Amino acid sequence: MRGALVVVESPAKARTINKILGKDFKVMASMGHVRDLPKKELGIDVANGFKPTYRTIRDRNKFVTELRAASRSAGRLILATDPDREGEAIAWHVAEALKRVNDAQRVMFNEITERAVREAVANPSEIDLRKVDAQQARRVLDRLVGYKVSPLLWKTIHGGLSAGRVQSVALRLICEREAAIEAFVPEEYWTVDAKVKREDTLPFRARLVRLKGEKLALKDREEVDRILLDLRAAASDPGYRIADVKRQVQRRNPAPPFITSTLQQEASRRLRFTARKTMQVAQQLYEGIEVRSGTQSATETTGLITYMRTDSTRIASDAVSSARDYIRQRFGEAYLPVRARSYRKGKGAQDAHEAIRPTDMQRPPEVVQAQLTADQSKLYRLIWDRFIACQMSSAVFNRTAVDIRAGEYELRATGSVLKFAGFTALYAEGKDDDPEEAEARLPDGLKKGDVLTMMSLLPEQHFTKPPARFSEATLVRELESRAIGRPSTYAQIISTLQDRDYTARKSGRFVPTDLGRTVNGILVQAFPDVFNVDFTARMEDELDQVENGEAGWVKVVEDFYGPFATDLQRAEGQRKELKASLQEETDRICEKCGKVFVIKWGRNGRFLACSGFPECRNTHPLEASEAEPSGEVCEKCGSEMAIRTGRNGRFLACSGYPKCRNTRSISTGVPCPQEKCNGQLKERSSRRGRTFFGCGNFPECTYASWDRPLNLPCPMCEGPFLAEHAGRNGRTSLRCLKCRHAMPAPEEERA
């Protein structure tokens, strides 16, 4: 008979802990929740204090039976599920299923190492019922919204749709951003640079900033032309002179260690990982990897990082000391600040766990790389570098600003030189938006009163740009800043929107689908409060109050349900009006009765239906009316080929359908760059619906690129074509796929 039964969530975690604790412990994995609300009914007694009905999940029945048998022969029941609300709820459900709530022991590991596991098992606590209540409140709220609102969507749009309390608010953010982009009207503006030099220096550029001390905003070419005349005249009388030179030392501090949200953002920027993938790989690193033990050839299974669901930047003092020792040995004393760095608790942070960091400074990335998969290695190095950098010295820059007078005009040139690398010797945080233009190094020795020669004037036209669509990184940042959801739920929110086909990806950015826009429109119209950003943020705050013991979970649900039930009743009464609001009138006439067609929603998407329904039931697929001419001819029947959009992206289809069902990929007309290949690049779609460009001779030729090829030669190497490259900031540049030369896209295209 074993001394203790230990219950964890995953098999990987079970294997790691079993190796640490040994034969006196039996470790079993629950594979997540063992009980939940019933699938085919509400499962909540609204009239009786919102009492939930829990049932054993169908595919967990066998496990629960095995668990009960193991529990009967075990002296101790140790619940070692994850240290968060969900983990606490799983522990409580297991104890309830085993009827051992009173003697169950709760242990939590911030890291799964031998020291941490043994210390936790030796010092157990009780199940935190406040955390259980907070999770229960969230589950009840989500069930009420899902089971009450989804049927309204079925009756209004079509069956099979669903609404989520938090996911729908995230969808609203994406839809509102897309509406802002569509409503955006570009505005013209100009900049004027002057290339200048002192007699004994190399040329440098200065930008026109002021006229008579007032800031300039150049709106059109006429104004620019007048200014150019003045600047040319000023070059000879009174000339260009340096009015002031300001030199200062700037320090840049490192970013704090990772929390869940910042890890997801940075992995998206630098590794192109989705939030879901980031959490999956982080879970593997946390639960245990088999690595070499010290300098010996023997191996041990241990967690390489601390718990990855956290909103705290707090670091244990022994981890800080180990990091400082590592920095001293690898980089030297100059890279070590006098005092260890500490980071403030973020607004709304629960601060229950440490920041995400490596568990052992004796396991740098290069030491464990051979035992990790490629994805594990990338993410572990990212976490390692960020943690070490957060304890390093600041980077130091010498920054120079030169003000230049040209008659009544003032120009400014700035330059920055790295004086001391500090933490940037190891790590620099990625950026979501347009990177700042690199400041050129200005000539040494410039001083007030120096005379400069104006060599040329460089006017440039620009247009203001709309707000960028959300990437995974910027959407996570937006959700966090607005207190929508918790860091542990961001990955699920994003993946749910895609799984439901409410959003799609375009150049790595989220775009609402027609279905997503329609669902959002109905939800916002029918439930203006429930799916409101501020209201949802307040609900998150109230759930935190439940966990802290400041509010009762039943009262929180009760306060939510009153206004929600009122909105639901009103929406049910307006169902016909809501459905009618979805119909779009067209100018196409029904060939059977002469009435106009309208666009309606059905189970398979939008379609054309006669407005004379139900007397006339004539319908047509909407895709047929939206097909784009391609200018190509069907090789099978001679009809015109049309560009259509299907589940897997755009393709060419014969306009003679259904008599001719010929389809093919869209050709770019650009030859494949692979040597000895005579194929052309064609537009194709990945399994996830992302457009890429591959050789038409596949599988003989496997060339593929995410960048759209253009029939333009490279100006540097005269390569066969350039390609449009969509950057992480949503902006487009041109680059050669042969020599990698890059250049900005034409301004009118970027506008």
N, C-alpha and C positions, 0 to 999 in steps of 0.2 A: 504494500500500500504506500502510495506516495504521500509525502508530508503536506504538499500544497498544490492547489489547482490555480494556475495563472491564466487569465483570459485577456487576450489582446485582439486587435482588429485584423491584422494581415498575416499571411503565412511567413513573409520575409521577416517581419518583426518577431514572430514566434520563434523562428529558427535562431535568430540572433540571441534572444533572451534565454532560450533553452540551453544554448552552448555556454552562456555565462553562468546560469544558476545550477546546472547539472542535474543528476538523476533524482534528487529529492523533490523536484518540481516537475509537474506536468503542465506544459504550455499549450493552449489551444487557441486557434484563431477564429473569431466570430464572422469574419468577412463583412464587417460593417454592422448595421442594425440587425437584431434578431426579431424585434417586434415593431409594428407600425400601425397607423390607422388603416382600416380596410380599404381595398382598392375600389370596390364597386358601390360604395355608399359613403355618405358624409362622415359618419363615425364620430360625430360631435353632438352632444345633447345641449343644444343652444338654450333650451328652457331650464336646464338644470346646471347652471354655472359653467357652461361650455365644457362639460365633462367629456374627455376623449375616451373612445373605446379602442384599446390596443389588441392586436392579434398577432400571433406568430406568423412571420412572413413565410409564404408557402415553401420556398426552396431552402428555408432554414429549419424546417421541422426535424429533419434527420440530425442536424447538428445539435439542436436543443435537446433531443433525446440522448445523444452521446454525452452532452454536457451534464445533464442531470445524473447520468450513471457515474461520471467521473467525480461529480460533486459529492455524491453519497459516500465515496471512499476517501475523500480528502479532508484533512483536518482544517486547513485554511483555504478560504476563497479570496484570491488576490485579483482585483480588477485593475488591469494596467492599460486601459484604452488611452487614446490620445488626450493630452491635457488641454482640452477646450470644451465648449458647451456640448458639441456633438459627441465627443468622447465621454463626457460625464453622463449624458443621456443614455448612451449605449451601455455603460457600466450599470446604471440604475435598472435598465430593462433586463439585463442579464441577471442581476440580483433578484428582481421580481419574478422572472421566469423560474429561477431556482429556489424561490421562497427563502432566500437567505439575505434579505435586506439588513437585518439586525446585526449579523456577524460578518458581513462582507467587508473586506479591507481594500481601501483605494490607494493606489500608488501611481505616481506620475514621474515621467522622465523628461527632462528638458533635452537630454542627450542620451543615446543608447550606447553607453560605454560601460565597461565592467565596474568601474568605480561608482558611476551614477546609478546603475541598476541595483547593485548590492546595497548601496546607501538608502535607496528608496524603499526596497523590500524590508529593510531593517527598521524603517520608520514610517509605517503605513498611517493613513488617516481615514476619515469617513467620506462617503459620497457627499458632494456638495449639492444639496437639494435646491439651492438658489440657482445654480447653473442649470440644473435639470428643469426648473420652472421656466427659466429664460428660453431654453430650447423648446420646451413644450408650448410656450406662448407663440414663438415663431412658427412652429409646426401647425398649430391651430389656426393662426392668422392666414398662413399660406393656403391651408386646406379650405378655409371659408371663401377666400378670394377665388381659388381655382375652381372649386365645385359650384360656386354660385354665378361666377361671371362667364365661365367657359360655355355653358348652355346658351347664354345670350348671343355669343359669337356664332354658335352653331346655327341658331335660328335666323341670325341677321346676315351672315356671310356664307358659311357652309360648315358641314360637320367636320369633326376631327381637330378643330382649333382649340387652343388653350391660352389662358392668361395667367400670368404670375405676378404676385404683388410687387416684387422688386425688379424682375426682368422687364416688366412692361414699362417701368419708369426709365430703365436704361434704353429701351427701344424709343421712348419719347425723346430722350436726349439726341439720339442718332437722327430721328426724323426731323427734329427742330433744327439741327445743324444742317441737314440737307436742304430744308426750306430756306434757311438763311443764305446758303450757297446759290440756290436758284434765283433768289430775289436780289442777289448782289449785282450792282451796276458798277463796272470798273470806272475809275476816275483817272484821268491823265495827270501826270506830274513829271517834272524834269529835274535833272541834276546837272551841274556844270563843274567839271574838274579842270584844273590848270596844271600842266606839266611845267615845273619850274626847276631851276638849279642855281646854286651859287657858282661863281666862276671856277672854283677849285673842287667841286663836288659832283657826284652823279645826280641825274635828275630824280625828282620825286614828285608825287601828286598831292595837290591840296584841293579841297572842296569848297566851293562858294557857299557861305552860310549866312551872311548878313549884308544889309545895305543901310548905311547911316545908323548903325547900331540895332536895327530891327531885323528879326529873323525873316528870311526869305522863303516864300512858298511859290515855286514856279509852276504855273498851270498850263501854259500853252507855248507854242513855238514862237509866236510873235514877241512875247515878252522876253523869251530867251534870246532872240536875235538882237533885241535892243541892248540887252545886258552884254552880249558878246562884243558889240561895237564899243561899249564903254570900257570893257576889260582890255580890249586891244589898244584903245587910246591910252589907257592908264599905264600900259607897258612901257610907253616912252615918256609920258608926263603924267604923274610925277614918278612913275616906276613902281615896281613891286618891292616892298621892304618888310622885313620881319618886325612886327610890332611887339611881340612878346614870345618868350619861350618858357614853358612850365615843365619842370622835371619832377617826378615823384616816384616813390617806391610803392608798389602795390603788392599786397599779399592775398593769396587765394588759399582758403582752407579746404581740407578734404571733406567729402560727403560723409554723412554718418553711416554706420554699418547697415546692412540690409534689414528691412522688415518685409513682410509678405508682399505688400503692394509695390515697393521699390524694386524688389527682386524680379517681380513679374514685368515691370516696366523696362528694367535694364536688360533682362534676358530677351525681351522683344526687340529692343533697339540693336543690341550687339550680336545676339545669337540667332535672331529671327525665330525664337521659340514662341509658340502660343502660350497664353496663360495656363491652359490646361497641361500642356507638355512640361512647362516649367515646374508645376506642382507635382507632376508624376515623377520627374527625375529627382526633384528635391526630396520627395518621399523615399525614394530608393536610397539616397545618400544618408538620410536620417535613420532609416530602419536597419541598415547594416550592410556593409560590403566586406567581402573576405579579402583581407590585405595581409602583407607580411608583418610579422611581429618583430619590431625593432630591427636589428641587423641580422637576425637569424632567418633561416629558410622556412621555418614553420609559419603557418598563417593563423589568423584569428578573424572572427566576424565582429565588426564594430561599426557603430554609426560614425560617419565622417563629419556631419554637421549637426548643429542643435535644431530644435523643433522649428519647422518652417512655417507654421501659422502663428504669427506674432505681429503686434503693432508697436512693440517697444524697441527703443534703441539702446536700452540698458545692457551693459556688459559686466560679467562677473570680474571681480578684481584679479583673480588668479589668471584669467584669460588675458586681461590687459597686461599683466606682468610678463606673461609668456610672449605676447606679441612684441613688447618693447625689447625683450631679450633677442628675439629673432631679427628685429630691425637693426639693433646695435651690431649684431654679428654679420648681417648681410650687407647693410648699407653704411654703417658707421655712425658715430655720435652726432654728426651734423644733421642727420635725417631724423633725429629723435628729439621731440620737444622737451623742454625742461620738465613740464608736468604732463601726466597722462591726460588724454582728452576724454571728456565726458559729454554726453549729448542730452539735450533737454527732452523731456517727455512730450510727445506730440499732442495736439489738441484732440481730446476724445479717446486717447490711447488707454487701453485697459492695463497695460504694463504688467501683465501676468507672467510673461516669459521674457527671456533674454532676446536680444537681437539674433539674427541668423549669422552664425560664425562657424569656423572649423572647430572640432572638438579637441584636436591635438596638434600643437605646433611642430611636433616631430614628424608630421605627415604632410609636407608640402606637396603641391600638385605633381611635381616631377617624380616624387618617390612612389606615389600610388597610381600613376597614370597607367601602368601596364595592367593593373587589376580593374580598371574602369572601362566602361563603354565610351564611345566617342562623345555622346551627349552628356554622360555623367562627368567625364573629364572636363568638358567645356564649362559646365555649370559649377563644378567644384572650384575650378581656377577663378571663375568670376567671383564667387563668394570669398575665396581666400584673398584675392587681390584687394577686394573692397574692404575686407576686415583689416588687413595689414595697413592699407593706405590710411584708414580712418585714425590710426595712431601715429602717423608720420608728421614731419614738419610741414609747414605751409610752403607753397611755391612762391617765389619772389620774382617780380617783374620790374624792370625799369621802364617807366612810361613817359613819353615826351609828347607834348602838345605844342605846336607852333602856330601862332596867329600871324597872318600875312595881310598887309594893307595894300590895296590896289585902288587908289583914288578914294571914293566913298564906299568901296566894297571891302568886305573882310572874308578871307579864306582861312581854312584850318587844315593842317596836316597832323596826323597822329601816328606814333610809332611805338611799338612795345618790344622789349627784348627780355628774354628769360635770363634772369641772373642766377637763380638757384632752383633746381627742379623740384626739390622736396618730394611730396607724395606723387607728383606727376611722373617721377621716374618709374613708378610701378603701375599707376592707374589714373585714368581720367574718365569722368562720368560722361555717358552719351547724351545727346541732345535730341529732343523731339522736333523742334522747329528748325527754321533755317539757321545754319551755323553762322556765327558772326564772321564777317570778312576778316581774314588774317591781316593784321596791321603790318605794313612794311617797315623795315628798319630805316629810320631817317639817318641822313648823313651826320657824322659826329661834328661837334664844334659849332653848330648853328647858334647864333646869338642875336639879341635884340639889335636892330639897326642894320643888319646885313642886307645888302642889295641883291635881289634875285632876278634872273632873266626868265621871262615867260617864253617857253619854247612852243607850246601849243595849247589850244583850248579844246576840251572834250565834252561837248554837251551830249546828254543821253536821255532818251524818252523812256518813261516807265508807266505802268498802270498799276493801280492798287489791286490787291488780290483778295479773293474771298477767304473766309475762314477755312482752314483745312479740315477735311473729314477726319473722323477719329481713327487712329490706329489702335492696336491693342494697348500699347503703352499709354497713349493719351486718353483712351477711354477709361482705363484703370485709374489714371490720375484724376480724371473728372469725377468718377464715382467716389473716389476717396475724398476729394476736396468738398464734395457736396454731402458727404456722410450717407451715401446710398449703399446699403449692404455692409458687409464686413470684409476685411482682407481675405478671409478664408473662403468667401463666396464669389469673389470676382470671376474666377475661372469658370465656375458653373454658370454664372449669369451670361457670360459671353458665349459659351458653347451652346447654351439653351437657345439663344436668339438665332444662332446659325442652324441648329438642328431643326428648329421649327420653320425654317425658311423665311424668317422675318427680316434677316439681313443677309447680304452677300459681301464678298470682298472684291474690291477693284483697286489694283496696284497696292495691295496690302492695307487698304483702308475700308472701313465699313460703310456700305451703302444700303439704305432700306429698300427692300423689294416692294413690288406693288402690293403684295399681301401684307407686308409689315406696315406700310403706310396706311392701308385700309383698317387693319386691326387697331393701330394707334389712334386713328381718327375716331373710331367708334368708342374706344375706351376713354379717350379724353373728353369726348362729347357727353358720354353717359355717366362717367365717374370723375368729374373735374377735381374732386378732393383726394380720392383714394390713390389716383395715379399722378399725384402732384409731387414734384421733387421735394419741396419743403416738408410736406406732410409725411412722406416716406422717411426723410431724415429724422423727423421728430419721433417716429415709431422706433427707429434704431436706438435713439436715446432712451426711450422708455424701456426697451428690452435690456439695455445696460442697467437701468435702475432696478429692474427685476433681479438681475444677477447680483447687484450690490446690496440687495435687501431693502431698497428704498421704495419699492412698489410691489403690489401683489399681481401675479400674472393674470388672474381672472378679471381684475379691475381694468388692466390694460386692454385685454381683449374686448371687454364690455364697452369701454369708451370708444373703441374702434368700430364695433359692430353696429351701434346705434345709427350714426350717419351713413355707414355703408349700406345698411338695410333700406334706409330711406332712398338713397340713390338707386339701389337695385330695383325697388318697387316702381320708381318713376321711369327707369329705363325699360322695364317690361311693358309699361303702358305706352311707351313711345316706340315700340319695336318696328311698327310699320313705317313710321317716319324715318327711323334710323336706316332701315333697309332701302327705302326710296332714295335716301341721300347718297347711297353708293352707286346708283345708276347714272350712267353718263350717256347723254343723247348723242347720236352720230348723224352725219348727213347721208348715210347710206339708206336706200329704200328697200323694203322687203319686196322681193319679186313675186310673192304669192298674194299679198293683200294690199300692197301699196303704202303701208304705214312705215314709219322710220324704225330703224334698228336702234336698240340701246345696248350698252355694255353692262352685263350682269356678272355676278360671282357664282361659281359652282364648285363642286368638289375638286375638279381638275383645273381650277383657275378661272380667269375671266373668259367670257365668250359673248358673241353677238346674239341677241334675242329680239324677236319682233315685239314692238311695244303694244301690239294688239293681243298679247297673251291675256286670257287663256283661249280666246277664239282662234288665234293663229299661233301655232307652236313652232314656227320656223326658227331655226338657229344656225349659226355658222361658227367655226373656230375663229377666235380673234386673231390668231397668228397669221391667218391668210390675208387679213386686211392690213397687217403691220409688216408684211414681208418687204424687204428693201430690194430694188433691182440691182443686179450685180454686173450686167453687161456681158455675162458669159452664157454659153449655149450648152444645153444638155447633150452629151455625146451619145445618148441612147435614143432620144426621140426628137431632138432638134428644138425643143421648147426653151424658153429663157430660164436660166437658173436664178433663184431668188435667195437672198440672205435671210435666214430665219434664226430664231433663238430658241433653243431647247433646254432641257434640264442640264446638259453638259456644255452649254455655251453656244456660240454662233456656228452656223454651218451653212453650206449651200444645198438647196433642195430644188428639185424640178418643179416649175410652176404648173406642170401638167398633172400634179397629184390630184386624185388617187390613181389615175390611169398609169402614170409613171412614178415610181417611188425612188428614183435615183437621188442619192445624196453624196456629197464629198466635202472634204475640208476646204477652208478658204485659203487660197494661195496668196502669198504676199508679192509674188513676182520677183523676189530677190533670190539669187542663186545661193546654194549651200556653201559656206566658207571652207568646208572640209576638203582637203586635197583629193583629187581623183574622184570626186562625187559630182554628178551632173544633175542632182535633184534641186528642187526649189523649196524654200522654207514655207511652211503652211501654219495657219492659225489652228491651235488645238487647245483642249482643256484637260487639266489634271483631274484626278479623282475627286478633289475638293472643289472643282469648279473654277480654278484659277487659270487664266489664259496664259499659254506659253507658245513658243514658235519652234517647231521641229521640222526636220528634213522629211520631205515627201517620200523618200526612199526607205523609210523605217520599215522593217527592223534592220535592213542591210546597213543603213547609216543611222547612228544614234545621236547625231548632233541635236542639241536643244538649248534654248535660251529663254529666260523670262522677258528679255528686252525686245520690243517691237523693231524689226529691221526696216531700214529706209534705203531706197536706191540712191544713196548719196555717197560719193567716195570720201575717204578720210583725207584731210588736207595735209597730214603729217607723213603717212606711209603709203598713201594712195591705195589703201585697202579697198575691197569691193563695196563695202557699205558701212554706214553708221547705224546705231540703234538708239531708240528712245529708252532712256533708263529712268524709271520712277524711283526717286530717292525715298528714304524713310520719312522725310518731311512732306511728302506728297508733291514735291516739285519735280519737273522733268528736265533732264540734261541729255546731251548727245555724247555718245562715246563709241570709239572704234573697238570692235571685238577682236581685232588682230593685234594692234599695238597698244590698246587700252587708253589711247589719247582721249581726254574728256574736254567738253566745252559746254557752255550754257546753251540751252535751247533758245531759238529766236524769241525775242521779247513778246511778240504778238501771240505766239503759241502759249507761252507761260501765262499771259494775261487771260 
